[in-house]
């Protein structure tokens, strides 16, 4: 049995990582889903495919919750 998964040039792994909000959780999910839960294999794959176009957005937490009086 061959456990090698062949990816397309702009494959689903990079696309899922780019579209995600929580990058760390997505990396764990992708390692489980495509790399037999081998996080090191995922990091090697990502380092080979330079994901520099991924923009990390720092979301600003609201200072307080708005409450409406009715």
Beta strands, then each sheet from edge to edge (+ up, - down):
end
